[in-house]
Structure formats: C-alpha cells, structure tokens
Amino acid sequence: MKYFSFVVVLLLLAGFAFSADIDGKWAGTITGMDMTVEFTFKAEGTTLSGTHIVNGTTTAFKNGKIDGNNISFTVTIDMGGQETKIEHKGVVSGDQIKMTYDMSGQPGEIILKRAK
C-alpha cells in the first residue's frame, strides 16, 4: 500500500510539472476584428482562474481548467441586458496562446502573446 500511495503522489506531482506556464498577463487581437483583448491567468494545479478585459471592462472567468498545455474557461458578459456565455479553449505554446471561442454559436479565434 505504501508503494501505491507513493506512485499516486509522484503522478500528481508530475502532472503539475508538465502544466503550461500561463501565470501572468496576456494580450492579443480578436482575429478579423480591430478589438484588443487582455487576460490575466493564474494556474493552481488543474484549476485556472483569471480575468478578461475587453473595451475597458474587466470580467472574471469561470470553470477554468488547465490540462498540460490545454486551457478552457467561460466568460459571461452582459450584452444589452442579455447574459451571454463565451466558451474559450486554447493551447499554450511558449509565449503564445492560440485560442478559439464560441459566443452563441459564433466561433472566433484569438492569438495571445505574453505581456512583457
């Protein structure tokens, strides 16, 4: 039983070691639009938290997950009194995140770069 517990702990630690380095500020432009977007990310194990800033409005995101280099989360915004959920999925590669989103069936892409 000692060996099983040791192996489980070792595997959990290995999972954290191979998670993407995502903590900090990231900025980019929504593909096809002249709109900048900023994100601040904080990874804690497999949980991802942070904020989303568009047009000067900051919104915390929900349901953030990190699995290796893959991230996902939901941003909920108010569009004229209508609550709209935007699902995001991305892949972290060094100082870039290639992200896709879906807003009410309308897909899009954002390329983020780590803010220096």
Rosetta silent file (secondary structure, phi, psi, omega in degrees, C-alpha in Angstrom):
SEQUENCE: MKYFSFVVVLLLLAGFAFSADIDGKWAGTITGMDMTVEFTFKAEGTTLSGTHIVNGTTTAFKNGKIDGNNISFTVTIDMGGQETKIEHKGVVSGDQIKMTYDMSGQPGEIILKRAK
SCORE:     score description
SCORE:     0.000 S_00000001
   1 L     0.000  -35.211  178.764    0.000    0.000    0.000 S_00000001
   2 H   -60.044  -40.998 -177.646    2.916    2.369    0.717 S_00000001
   3 H   -67.520  -38.732  178.404    4.164    1.937   -2.833 S_00000001
   4 H   -61.961  -46.552  179.264    0.745    2.642   -4.328 S_00000001
   5 H   -61.312  -41.913  178.729    0.432    5.893   -2.346 S_00000001
   6 H   -61.389  -43.422 -179.346    3.952    6.906   -3.391 S_00000001
   7 H   -64.971  -42.402  179.554    3.161    6.272   -7.065 S_00000001
   8 H   -61.651  -46.689  179.113   -0.086    8.272   -6.866 S_00000001
   9 H   -62.407  -42.622  179.448    1.701   11.257   -5.279 S_00000001
  10 H   -61.435  -42.663  178.720    4.502   11.022   -7.852 S_00000001
  11 H   -65.706  -40.070  177.349    1.992   11.029  -10.736 S_00000001
  12 H   -62.815  -43.975  178.367    0.152   14.034   -9.305 S_00000001
  13 H   -64.868  -37.561  178.501    3.394   15.974   -8.954 S_00000001
  14 H   -64.632  -37.397  178.188    4.408   15.031  -12.496 S_00000001
  15 H   -62.442  -40.140  177.694    1.087   16.388  -13.794 S_00000001
  16 H   -68.544  -36.782 -177.257    1.776   19.750  -12.168 S_00000001
  17 H   -65.634  -29.022 -176.512    5.329   19.802  -13.519 S_00000001
  18 L   -98.601    7.947  176.373    4.126   19.453  -17.108 S_00000001
  19 L   -73.193  151.078 -179.488    1.421   22.110  -16.944 S_00000001
  20 L   -64.172  147.394  174.288    1.857   25.126  -19.159 S_00000001
  21 L   -83.702   95.338 -171.869    3.498   28.239  -17.725 S_00000001
  22 L  -116.045  -14.708 -175.757    0.490   30.512  -18.051 S_00000001
  23 L   -56.125  135.203  176.244    0.524   32.744  -14.966 S_00000001
  24 E   122.232 -166.158 -176.315    0.509   36.453  -15.732 S_00000001
  25 E   -97.269  141.432  179.025   -0.847   38.909  -18.282 S_00000001
  26 E  -134.988  146.919 -179.570   -1.526   38.114  -21.944 S_00000001
  27 E  -141.756  152.926  178.703   -2.799   40.373  -24.724 S_00000001
  28 E  -170.207 -172.478  179.828   -3.938   39.981  -28.302 S_00000001
  29 E  -122.706  139.719  176.397   -6.395   40.899  -31.003 S_00000001
  30 E   -71.758  123.819 -176.610   -9.555   39.060  -31.917 S_00000001
  31 L   -56.928  130.137  178.732   -8.936   37.672  -35.407 S_00000001
  32 L    83.849   -1.088  179.460  -10.889   39.575  -38.066 S_00000001
  33 L  -130.515  153.739  175.865  -11.806   42.408  -35.697 S_00000001
  34 L   -95.477   61.160 -175.867   -9.975   45.511  -34.620 S_00000001
  35 L  -133.958  120.976  177.190  -10.544   44.690  -30.956 S_00000001
  36 E   -86.451  151.955  179.758   -7.869   44.092  -28.362 S_00000001
  37 E  -139.369  144.240  177.945   -8.374   41.709  -25.501 S_00000001
  38 E  -127.322  146.523  176.286   -6.356   41.111  -22.367 S_00000001
  39 E  -132.687  146.151  167.853   -6.315   38.172  -19.986 S_00000001
  40 E  -120.547  125.123 -176.681   -4.691   37.599  -16.626 S_00000001
  41 E  -115.565  148.555  173.290   -4.252   33.923  -15.776 S_00000001
  42 E  -143.214  116.776  178.970   -3.385   32.080  -12.562 S_00000001
  43 E   -98.269  133.658  173.771   -2.982   28.294  -12.548 S_00000001
  44 E  -132.438   96.854 -174.072   -3.335   26.308   -9.339 S_00000001
  45 L    66.983 -121.801  179.410   -2.936   22.634  -10.151 S_00000001
  46 L   -99.744    6.335  179.203   -5.582   21.898  -12.779 S_00000001
  47 E   -98.657  132.157  179.325   -7.688   24.964  -11.878 S_00000001
  48 E  -116.486  127.371  176.350   -7.341   28.106  -13.962 S_00000001
  49 E  -125.995  168.106  178.221   -8.620   31.471  -12.728 S_00000001
  50 E   156.875 -166.893 -178.446   -8.301   34.988  -14.011 S_00000001
  51 E  -131.716  161.914 -178.151   -9.877   37.939  -15.746 S_00000001
  52 E  -128.558  128.315  179.745  -10.836   39.014  -19.252 S_00000001
  53 E  -123.368  120.666  175.295  -10.665   42.673  -20.339 S_00000001
  54 E  -135.092  133.436  179.410  -12.396   43.952  -23.486 S_00000001
  55 L    51.349   37.247  177.464  -13.199   47.606  -24.198 S_00000001
  56 L    79.244    0.020  179.832  -12.083   48.544  -20.674 S_00000001
  57 E  -100.965  124.059 -179.790  -14.498   46.144  -18.972 S_00000001
  58 E   -99.005  130.517  179.143  -12.947   43.535  -16.664 S_00000001
  59 E  -133.264  129.316  174.315  -14.773   40.247  -16.102 S_00000001
  60 E   -73.975  142.039  178.059  -13.616   37.276  -14.022 S_00000001
  61 L   -98.825  165.880 -174.374  -13.984   33.997  -15.848 S_00000001
  62 E  -124.592  166.233  174.374  -15.436   30.738  -14.533 S_00000001
  63 E    55.574   33.823 -178.680  -14.923   26.990  -14.895 S_00000001
  64 E   -72.810  133.358  179.361  -11.232   27.438  -15.733 S_00000001
  65 E  -135.145  148.103  174.544   -9.278   24.250  -16.329 S_00000001
  66 E  -132.528  131.110 -179.412   -5.722   23.505  -17.340 S_00000001
  67 E  -136.774   95.573 -175.451   -4.583   20.152  -18.679 S_00000001
  68 L    66.412 -119.551  178.461   -0.969   20.198  -19.785 S_00000001
  69 L   -95.953    1.311 -178.747   -0.844   22.897  -22.472 S_00000001
  70 E   -97.130  135.219  177.430   -4.634   22.958  -22.975 S_00000001
  71 E  -126.940  156.594  173.844   -6.820   25.522  -21.229 S_00000001
  72 E  -155.249  149.457  178.684  -10.563   26.171  -21.132 S_00000001
  73 E  -169.094  169.538  179.938  -12.857   28.601  -19.341 S_00000001
  74 E  -123.051  132.743  173.541  -16.122   30.536  -19.662 S_00000001
  75 E  -111.177  129.628  177.100  -16.571   34.307  -19.729 S_00000001
  76 E  -110.439  122.973 -178.721  -20.067   35.637  -19.057 S_00000001
  77 E  -122.779  160.958  176.716  -20.790   39.148  -20.343 S_00000001
  78 E   -99.914  118.578  178.327  -23.800   41.444  -20.407 S_00000001
  79 E  -116.023   91.491  179.429  -24.840   42.359  -23.940 S_00000001
  80 L    62.907   40.629 -179.460  -27.643   44.899  -23.691 S_00000001
  81 L    86.835   -3.719  179.981  -29.207   43.268  -20.639 S_00000001
  82 E  -104.863  121.431  177.222  -28.760   39.773  -22.079 S_00000001
  83 E   -74.001  124.406 -178.164  -26.311   37.465  -20.259 S_00000001
  84 E  -123.785  127.822  178.255  -24.065   35.816  -22.854 S_00000001
  85 E   -96.593  133.878  178.138  -21.620   32.977  -22.149 S_00000001
  86 E  -119.095  114.414  179.861  -18.472   32.733  -24.224 S_00000001
  87 E   -86.120  129.155 -179.908  -16.680   29.369  -24.110 S_00000001
  88 E  -117.508  141.387  172.813  -12.903   29.579  -24.636 S_00000001
  89 E  -138.437  138.583 -178.304  -10.404   26.820  -25.434 S_00000001
  90 E  -149.636  165.997  176.883   -6.725   27.345  -26.062 S_00000001
  91 E  -126.045  124.035  179.444   -3.311   25.790  -26.448 S_00000001
  92 E   -89.035  129.633  178.335   -0.306   27.369  -24.746 S_00000001
  93 E  -138.040   94.859 -177.640    2.928   27.235  -26.719 S_00000001
  94 L    64.667 -120.626 -178.944    5.754   29.174  -25.083 S_00000001
  95 L   -98.925   26.048  178.815    4.816   32.867  -25.069 S_00000001
  96 E  -136.684  144.232  172.321    1.745   32.398  -27.291 S_00000001
  97 E  -125.061  122.979  173.577   -1.770   31.060  -26.766 S_00000001
  98 E   -97.931  115.295 -172.957   -3.875   30.150  -29.773 S_00000001
  99 E  -121.985  142.130  171.560   -7.438   30.331  -28.532 S_00000001
 100 E  -113.814  155.071  176.712  -10.833   29.643  -30.042 S_00000001
 101 E  -141.331  160.256  176.336  -14.124   30.829  -28.625 S_00000001
 102 E  -133.003  117.546  178.809  -17.809   30.273  -29.197 S_00000001
 103 E  -117.902  101.144  179.333  -20.280   33.074  -28.488 S_00000001
 104 L    54.662   44.842  178.075  -23.856   31.932  -29.061 S_00000001
 105 L    84.449   -1.066  178.553  -22.846   29.693  -31.961 S_00000001
 106 E  -102.284  107.703 -178.657  -20.488   32.279  -33.478 S_00000001
 107 E   -80.867  158.441  176.546  -16.916   30.936  -33.422 S_00000001
 108 E  -158.588  175.322 -178.584  -13.792   33.061  -33.396 S_00000001
 109 E  -135.924  143.220  176.671  -10.069   32.986  -32.793 S_00000001
 110 E  -132.387  134.034  172.471   -7.705   34.997  -30.617 S_00000001
 111 E  -108.730  117.482 -179.476   -3.910   34.854  -30.659 S_00000001
 112 E  -104.850  145.614  174.184   -2.485   35.988  -27.322 S_00000001
 113 E  -121.584  144.907  178.452    1.110   36.936  -26.543 S_00000001
 114 E   -64.689  131.416  178.590    2.594   37.096  -23.080 S_00000001
 115 L   -73.605  135.302 -178.370    2.755   40.738  -21.930 S_00000001
 116 L   -94.448    0.000    0.000    6.322   41.824  -21.218 S_00000001
